[in-house]
Structures are given as C-alpha cells and as structure tokens.
Amino acid sequence: MSTNSPLLLVLSSILLCGFLTKITIAFSIKEATIDDLQLAFKRKHLTSRQLVQFYLKEIRKLNPLLRGVIEVNPDSLYLADKADQKRKAKAPGSLLSLHGIPILLKDNIATKDKLNTTAGSFALLGSVVPRDAGVVVRLRKAGAIILGKASMTEWAAFRSKFLPRGFCGRKGQGRELSHVGWSRPMCRTVRDAVYVLDAIVGFDYYDNATRGAAKFIPRDGYKQFLKPDGLIGKRLGIVRNPFFKFYNDEGSVKTRAFKHHLDTLREKGAILVDHLEISNIDEIINFTGSGEYNAYLAEFKPAINAYLKQLVKSTVRTLADLIAFNKKFSNLEKTKEYGQDTFEAAESLRGADKLLKIAVQI
C-alpha cells in the first residue's frame, strides 16, 4: 500500500467472470484470456466500455456476498472510452497486450486518482497519496484500465496476530486469504500473468530495492519463455510436510485439487520429486522463532511513519496515530475483538535498527 513502500504488501489481480452474449457470437468472459479479449476487440465483437460495464454489473451482483471489491473507480467508464478511442486511432497490432483491459488493484497500492488507498482501514479513508505507485504508472502506460480496489486483510494481516484472514474494517470479513508477499499478478492463466508481469517489472525511482533487481530482467521480457513444452524434463520438488496435512483425507476437495494439478504437471513432462523432506522446515516456517517477526517489527514503524508523513492529506501521520484511531473507533475496526498487538509491539520498539540487524543475522 504505498507509493512504493518496501514494507506494505501489494497484489494486483484481473477480474474475469461472467458471460456476455452478442448476436454474432457467444463470448464467455468467465473463461476469457487477455488474448481472447484482445481478439474480440480487434474483431469489433467487444469494446472496453462493454467489458467494464459488464464487470461493474457483476461486482454489484456478487460483491455483497464475496466482499472482494472495496470500491470501484468512478472514472472506469471514462477510461474505457479513452481506450476504445485510442484503439480506433492506432494501427492494428501497435497497442500493448493490456490495452483496454480492466484490472483490480489491492487496496494497498497507491493510485493518484479518485480511488482511496487505505490498506482496508478506515484510518486512511479520504487520505490523498502524492503519486501513483510504480506498478500503477507502468500499468497505465501499458493501457490497462484501473477498475477499482480489491479488498484485503487489513494492513496485510500486520495489525494483529488475531486478525482473521480476509477481514478489513472497510469491507468486513471477506472470503479471500492473504499471504505475506509482494507486487505480483493474479490471473486465470500463466500467459495472462506474464503479460502483467512484463508490464510492472523494472526500475522504480522511489523503490531502491528495484535498482539492483532491474538488471536481472530479461531483455525481451518474460513472454519469450512461454512454451507449450516448457515443463518437459523439469524437476519439481513436492514438500508435503507440513504444507499438505490435509492430504491424508483422500476425499477432501483440497486433496483432489492438488492431485489433479500434480497429475497435470506429470502429463506435461515434469519430473516430480515427491515427499521431499527439508530437515529444518519447522524452524524455517516458525514466524517468531526464525527472527522474521522481529525483522518485520523493526521495519514497520519507520516505514509506515515515512509513508504517512508523505501523504498530501491524512488524519493520521504516525503509527501512534493509527493505534489511537483504532482505539477511538473500535466499533469500526473491531479492535476489541481482534486487537492491534502487532501495531503496539512495533510502536514500543526502541533501537529498531539494532533489532533488525540481529533478526537478519538469525
């Protein structure tokens, strides 16, 4: 959730669902890929405005149950019209793969538009960011339409160890699960994910971590590695313990789903090294014992304070302000039910730099 804060976590996702029918074709948006949509644009079977209108209708219909979208972009139809106009004016094949494609961003990715950026918290509702996050700059340049903000576990599950996954003050309890991570695409197909990845990777002036990483980006992007036979001969390790604890239940939905995907990998030529054991796996996944928790605590306070300080407009400017807000509006943020112990632990730290060095050494 940032204009490129290295701490707060982001996730971008493409919403593809439902059905749109025209007289000439029956076009399944639910199963459509980016290539399918671009072909429909090219053949004039579909416009970006029609696509956005359909998604907005689906959001209105499904969101009361799923609570997956925290807000939609009031300018989404205007942006769709601009994409359609540019498509008419440009030569065929001259536009990028994401042109006119609607994309949802997690609510911790900063957008300098009419959308809020709140990490799911009422504390930042109405705040104004100074600029688009780096990934948003790149998505806009690629022609993508920012459709809205997806809901998320509030503050990327960092407010409290007891905060349910998928809960945020602004939208309540959602149906998704959040995990610690970074900016990455979430799409229906690998090809779609690669199109988004190619659009968002690269050096960002406001994110020093990208400076060194940018040199490892392939010259012609990642699309060149999309090969139908790409799995042949690839060795993949399957670590069942402790991640597949449900696997003993052969009739469970999870077991059947994982078995199906593992079988598919084998059919495509991958060599699966099954039941792979990692000797110190318990230590690795121990969030507190490994020192990972201390590292997060040490980083969080200075990072969030720096982020809040740079906001053009905000009622909170420090982590202490956030904690006070949550206490004052506990009915909105469910602070009494779920607490904010992680926030409070980070706020109480002194000598955070020393703690961070110790945590990294561990």
N, C-alpha and C positions, 0 to 999 in steps of 0.2 A: 504494500500500500504505500506507494511512495512515488516521489518524483525521481526516484531511484535509490531509496534507502536500501542498503545491502541486507538489512535485517528483516524487514517485513516481507511477507511471502506473497507471491502472486501466481496467479494461474489464469491463463486465458483459455476459452472454450468456444467452439462453434455450435450453435443451436440448429440441429437438423431434425425436424419432426413434423409429422402430419402428412396430409395429402392435398394436392392442388390439381384440379382437373380442368382441361381446356377442351374445346370441341375437337381439335385435331389429334390430341394425344392425351393419354392418362399418365401424368407425371407424378411419381412418388417422391415427395420431398423427404419423407422419413428415411428412405434408403439412398437419397441422392448424395453424390460426392461433389467436391468442388468442380471437378472436370465435367460432371453431369450438368451442373448448374451453368457453367460457362458455355457448354454446348447449347443448352436451352436459350441462353441469352443470344448466342450467335444466330440461332435459327428463328429468333423472334417468337419463340413459344413462351417466353417468360421475360419479365423486366425486374429490375431490382426493387422498384416500388411494389410490384405484386408480391415479391418474395418477402419484403419487410412487412407488408400488410398482413400476410398470412402468419408470419411469426408472431406479430403483435396479437393477432386473434388467438393463436394457440397459447400464448402466455396468459392472456386474460382468462382462458378456459381452464388451464391446468395449474396455474400458479397458486390459486387458493388452497389446493391440496399439497402440491410439491414445495411451495415456498422457495423455489430455486432462483428466482429473479428478484433482486431487491428493488430495482427501479429500471424503467426503460428511458431511452434517450428521447426527449421531446422533439429533437431535430432529426430523428431517424428517417422519416419520410422525405424531408428536405434533402438529406444526404443521399438517399436512394435516387431521387430525381436528378441530382447532380451527376451521380454515377451513370444513369441512363443517358443523360445528355452527352457526357464525355464519350460514352461508348458509340453513340451515333456519329460523333465528330471525328473519331480516331479511325485509323486504318485497321482492318481486321488483323488480329494477332499482335497488335502493338501494345496492348494493355497487359498488366501483370495478372497472375493467376487469382489473386484475391480481390481484383477489381469488382466492386458491386456486391461483395459477399458480406452478409451481416455477421458480426462477431460479438459475443458477450465477453466482458472482462470481469475478473473477480473484483470485489468492491475494495480491494487494497491496491489497485492500480490507478494511479493518478491520471485524471483527464481534465484538461483545461477547457471545459465546456459547461453545459447546463446540468451535467450529472454530478452527483455528490461522490466524494471519495471518503469513506468512513470506516473501513475495516469492520463493518457490521455494527458499529457503536453509535448510539445517539449523541455521544460526546462530540463527534465531528460532523454531525448533521448541520449543513449550512456553511461549513468551512470552505475556503477557497484556496486551491493549490496554485503555486506560481507558474506551473508549466505542465505539459504532458509528460508522463513517464517515457523513458527512452523507447520501450517497446510500443507505446502508443504512437509516438512520432513515426516509427517505422511502419506500423500497420496502416496509418493514414496515408503515408507515402505510397504504399502498395495498393491503395484504393479500397481498403476494407471499410465497411460501414460499422461504426461503433453503435451497436443496437441497444446496449444497456449494461448494467452491472449485475453480476451473479452474486447470490448470497454466499455466505461462508461462515465457518466457525469464527466467532468474534475474536478479533486480534490474532487470527491464525492459531487459536487454541492456547494463546500465551497468557491470557488474563488469569487463568486458574487451572490447576490440575483437575478440578472437579467440574469444569465446564463441559457439558455434553457436546460431542462432536456434531456439528451441523447447527448449533444454536448461536443466534446472534440477537442482540437487543432489538434491532430494527425490524427483523423479519420473524423472530421467534424460532421455534425448533424446525429446522429443515430436514430433508431426507438424504442429504449427501454427507460423505465423510471427508474430512480434511486431513492432510498429512503434511508434515514439515517438508518444504521443497523450495522451488524457485520458479522463475518465469518459464512456463512451458505450455505448449499447445495441448488441447484435449479435444480430439476429433473422432469421427467414426472410422476412419481408415488411416493406415500408415502414410499413404500418399498425401492425404489432406494435412496430416500433422507436419509432414516435411515442407509442404507449401508455406505453412505458418512459421515453422522454424526458420526457413530461409529468409522470411520477411523480418523476423525480430532479432536475429543474432547480429552481433557486430559491436564495434567500439561505441561507448556512450561517454560523452564528456563528463557527465555527472556521476558516473559509477566507475571508480578506479579499478574495480575487480575485472572490468571488461577489457582493460588496456592490455594486460598480458594474454588474456584468453582469446582476443580477437585474431591473433596471429595463427591460431590453430584452425580457423575456419577454412574449409576447402575453397580453393579459388573459384570454382564453378558451383558452389553451394552443395547442399546435401541431396538434391533431387537426382544427381548423377548416380547415386548409389542404390536407387530403387530398381531392383532387378527381380523378375519373377522366380529365378532360380538361386536367389541370394542366400538361401538357408542351406543349400546342399553342402555337406561336409563341415558345417559349423558345429562346434562342441558347446553345449549349453549345460551348465550345472543346475540341478534341481535340489535346492535345500529345503527339505520338508520340515525338519525340526528347527525351530519351534513354529514356523510360519503355517504349516499345514496340519495343525492339531485337529482340525475338523475332518481330516482325510479318513479316519477310521470309520466314519459314518458314510458307508458306501451309497446310501440312498439320498444323501443331502444334496441340495441344489448346488452348493459350492463344490462338492466333490465331483459331481457330474460335469460341471462347467470347466473345472481345471483339467479333468481327464480328457474332455473334448479338445481343449486347446493344446494339451501336451501331445495328443494323438495327431493333431493337425501339424504341429511342428515336425513330428517324425515323418509324416506323409510328405512334407515338403523337403525332406532330406537332411534335417538337423539330427545330430547325434546327441542324445540326452544322457548325461551322466547323472543318473537318478540316485536319490537318497544320499546326496553329498553331505558330509559332516564337516563342520567348522569347529575346531577344538575349543575356541574361546568365544563361541557365539553368545553365550549368556552374558559375558562381560561386555561384548560389543553392543548388544541391544539394551543394556542397562542404562537408561537415560541419565540417572543420577550418579551411579557408581562409576561410569566411564568418564565423568567430568564434563560431559556435553551440556548438562543442565547448568553448571556453573559458568560455562562459556557463554551460553545464551543470556543468563542473568547479567553477566558483566557487560555484554554488548548492548543489551536492550536499553538501559536508561540513557546513556549518552546518544544512542541512535534515535530513539523516539523524541528526546528533547530537541535534538537538532532538526528533526523533521517538523515538529510542531512550531518551532521558532521561525521557520522559513515560510509558513503559511501566510498568505496575504490577509486572510481573515479567519479567526478561530476564537472560540470562547475558552479553549484550553491551550496552554503553552508549554506545560511540563508534565512529566509523569505524575507528579504530585497533584496537579490539577485534574488529571484523569481519575486518579483514585478518589479525590474529593467529589468529583461529578458522580461517580458510580455510587458513592455513599448517599449523596443527596437524592439521586434519582434511582434508588434501588428497586423501586416498583417497575421501572422500565428495563433496567439492566439485570434484574434478578440477582442482585448482589447478595442478598440474604440467603438465597437458595444455593448459589454456586460459588460465591466468594470472589476474591481477587488476590489470592495468596501469592501468586507469581508476581503480579504487579508490585505488591507490597514488599516481597523479598528483594526485587530488583531496586526498588526505591531506597531500601535500608542499607544497600551496599556502600561501603566506603573503600577506597583504594581498588576500584574496579579493574584498573589496568593490571595491577599485580595479580588479582584473582584470575583474570583472563590468561595471563602468561602461565600460571600454574595449571589451569584447566587444559590448555593446549599441550603442555608438556606431558600431562597424564595420557 
